[in-house]
Amino acid sequence: MSPRVARPLLAAAAAAVLVGLALLWGARIAANRFVYVSELGADGEPTAWAFRWALLLVAVAALTVAAEATPLRSRMRILALATPSVSLLIAGSAFALASQITCTSGCPLPVGDSFTWQDFTHTVIAVIGFAAACIAMLQVATARDHPKLARLSMVSAVVVAVVAGAGGILSLARFMQHLGGLLEFAATTVALLWLAILAVALLAAVPNRAAVPTGYASPVSGRAG
């Protein structure tokens, strides 16, 4: 991607993530009750429009960042089986689908008498998207030659994994679900802020063709200018 195209797209991606995050929190405040993120988009919810737009904005941002992050590689063999770009591509695609295939009223767990294919499909897609985003964080956290971005990504990955895991366990156990909802929102906030920061970091690393000599390597992507 040429610098002339990359700069505005990455700036728009960072802005899209922040707008999406603001929409989610605005919807959460408007709901005026303890809810999980997906409940905001459930059938019949007045906040469903905000949920759909938020996920679409995040999805587009993730796909844009994926296109520019292709040179990033993990130094760990197992994480290097795929690149952060591939993980973000999967996450972005999953979020786009989850924005359109939402859960039924109340977002019940798709088990037992409450099972529906709609809830099952939404849950699977959402889990895949979140897992892919966490893998992308770990891949960037172990990327070569990017210590500051790596440290930020590692902290974000640990926080998201621990907090989201705790929220998920509470949801499955159907215990203290108000706390589980708050934990899920906290994990989502950290993950989206990480994506916005990654977009800004890639933007800052885009070489200025007018000022940077041939052979310049981006401090983030390692590409020659």
C-alpha positions in Angstrom: 0.0 0.0 0.0 1.5 3.4 -1.0 2.1 6.0 1.7 -0.4 8.3 0.1 -3.1 5.7 0.5 -1.9 4.2 3.8 -1.9 7.4 5.8 -5.6 8.4 5.4 -6.8 4.8 5.7 -4.9 4.2 8.9 -6.0 7.5 10.4 -9.6 6.6 9.4 -9.2 3.1 10.9 -8.0 4.5 14.3 -10.9 7.0 14.3 -13.4 4.2 13.3 -12.3 2.1 16.3 -12.8 5.0 18.7 -16.2 5.9 17.3 -17.2 2.2 17.5 -16.0 2.1 21.2 -17.9 5.3 21.9 -21.1 3.8 20.4 -20.8 0.6 22.5 -20.3 2.6 25.7 -23.1 5.0 24.8 -25.4 2.0 24.2 -24.3 0.5 27.5 -25.1 3.7 29.4 -28.5 4.0 27.5 -29.4 0.4 28.4 -29.1 1.4 32.1 -28.6 -2.1 33.2 -25.9 -4.8 33.5 -25.5 -6.4 30.1 -23.0 -8.3 28.0 -21.8 -6.6 24.9 -23.8 -8.9 22.5 -27.0 -8.2 24.5 -26.9 -4.6 23.1 -27.6 -5.9 19.6 -30.2 -8.6 20.6 -33.5 -8.7 18.8 -35.8 -6.0 20.0 -33.2 -4.0 21.8 -33.3 -0.2 21.2 -29.5 -0.2 21.2 -29.3 -2.7 18.4 -28.5 -0.1 15.8 -25.5 1.2 17.8 -24.2 -2.3 18.3 -24.4 -3.1 14.6 -22.7 0.1 13.6 -20.0 -0.3 16.2 -19.1 -3.8 15.1 -19.1 -2.7 11.5 -16.7 0.2 12.2 -14.4 -2.1 14.2 -14.5 -4.7 11.4 -13.6 -2.2 8.7 -10.8 -0.9 10.9 -9.4 -4.3 11.6 -9.4 -5.2 7.9 -7.6 -1.9 7.1 -5.0 -2.4 9.7 -4.5 -6.0 8.5 -3.7 -4.7 5.0 -0.9 -2.5 6.4 0.5 -4.8 9.0 1.5 -7.6 6.6 5.3 -7.2 7.3 4.9 -7.9 11.0 6.0 -11.3 12.1 6.2 -13.1 15.4 9.5 -14.6 16.5 7.8 -17.5 18.2 7.4 -20.5 15.9 3.9 -21.4 16.9 2.6 -17.9 16.5 4.6 -17.4 13.3 2.4 -20.0 11.6 0.2 -17.1 10.6 0.8 -13.3 10.6 -1.0 -10.6 12.6 -2.6 -9.6 9.3 -4.2 -13.0 9.0 -5.5 -12.9 12.5 -6.9 -9.4 12.1 -8.5 -10.5 8.8 -10.3 -13.3 10.6 -11.3 -11.0 13.5 -12.5 -8.3 11.2 -14.6 -10.7 9.1 -16.0 -12.3 12.2 -17.1 -9.0 13.7 -18.7 -8.0 10.4 -20.7 -11.2 10.4 -21.6 -10.8 14.2 -22.9 -7.3 13.5 -25.5 -8.8 11.1 -26.2 -12.1 12.8 -27.1 -11.0 16.3 -28.5 -13.0 19.2 -32.1 -13.4 20.2 -33.7 -11.4 23.0 -31.7 -11.7 26.2 -28.8 -13.4 24.4 -29.4 -16.8 26.1 -26.6 -19.4 26.0 -27.2 -21.7 23.1 -27.7 -24.8 25.2 -30.6 -26.9 26.3 -34.1 -25.6 25.9 -32.8 -22.1 25.1 -30.8 -23.3 22.1 -31.4 -21.5 18.8 -29.3 -21.6 15.7 -29.2 -17.8 15.6 -27.7 -17.6 19.1 -25.3 -20.5 18.4 -24.1 -18.9 15.2 -23.6 -15.5 16.8 -21.8 -17.0 19.8 -19.4 -19.0 17.6 -18.6 -16.1 15.3 -18.1 -13.7 18.3 -15.8 -16.2 20.0 -13.8 -16.7 16.8 -13.4 -13.0 16.3 -12.3 -12.3 19.9 -9.9 -15.2 19.9 -8.4 -14.1 16.6 -7.9 -10.6 18.0 -6.1 -12.0 21.1 -3.9 -14.1 18.9 -3.0 -10.9 16.9 -2.0 -9.2 20.1 0.3 -12.0 21.0 1.8 -12.1 17.5 2.5 -8.4 17.7 3.8 -8.8 21.3 6.4 -11.2 20.0 7.2 -9.4 16.8 10.8 -8.7 16.0 12.5 -5.3 16.5 9.4 -3.5 17.9 10.0 -3.4 21.7 7.6 -0.6 22.6 4.7 -2.0 20.5 5.5 -5.5 21.7 5.3 -4.5 25.4 2.0 -2.7 24.9 0.6 -5.7 23.0 1.7 -8.2 25.6 0.1 -6.2 28.5 -3.1 -5.8 26.4 -3.2 -9.5 25.5 -2.8 -10.6 29.2 -5.4 -8.1 30.4 -7.9 -9.1 27.7 -7.4 -12.9 28.2 -7.7 -12.7 32.0 -10.6 -10.2 32.2 -12.6 -11.7 29.3 -11.9 -15.2 30.6 -13.2 -14.3 34.0 -16.3 -12.7 32.5 -16.9 -15.8 30.3 -16.7 -18.1 33.3 -19.2 -16.1 35.2 -21.5 -16.1 32.2 -21.3 -19.9 31.7 -21.8 -20.4 35.5 -24.7 -17.9 35.4 -23.2 -16.4 38.6 -22.7 -12.6 39.3 -23.6 -11.9 35.6 -23.6 -8.2 36.3 -19.9 -8.4 37.1 -19.3 -10.7 34.1 -20.9 -8.0 31.9 -18.6 -5.3 33.3 -15.5 -7.5 32.8 -16.5 -8.2 29.2 -16.9 -4.5 28.5 -13.5 -3.8 30.1 -11.8 -6.5 28.0 -13.5 -5.1 24.9 -12.4 -1.6 25.7 -8.8 -2.7 26.1 -8.9 -4.7 22.9 -10.3 -1.8 20.8 -7.9 0.7 22.3 -5.0 -1.7 21.3 -6.3 -1.8 17.8 -6.5 2.0 17.6 -3.0 2.3 19.0 -1.7 -0.3 16.5 -3.3 1.8 13.7 -1.6 4.9 14.9 1.7 3.1 15.3 1.6 1.9 11.7 0.5 5.4 10.6 3.5 6.9 12.3 5.8 4.4 10.6 4.6 5.2 7.1 7.6 6.8 5.4 7.3 10.3 3.9 8.2 9.9 0.3 9.2 13.5 0.0 11.6 13.5 3.0 12.8 9.9 3.4 15.6 8.6 1.3 15.3 5.4 -0.7 16.2 2.3 1.4 14.5 3.7 4.6 13.0 0.9 6.7 9.9 1.6 8.7 10.5 1.1 12.5 7.3 -0.8 12.7 6.9 -2.7 9.4 10.5 -2.9 8.4 9.6 -2.0 4.8 11.8 0.1 2.6 10.6 3.5 1.7 
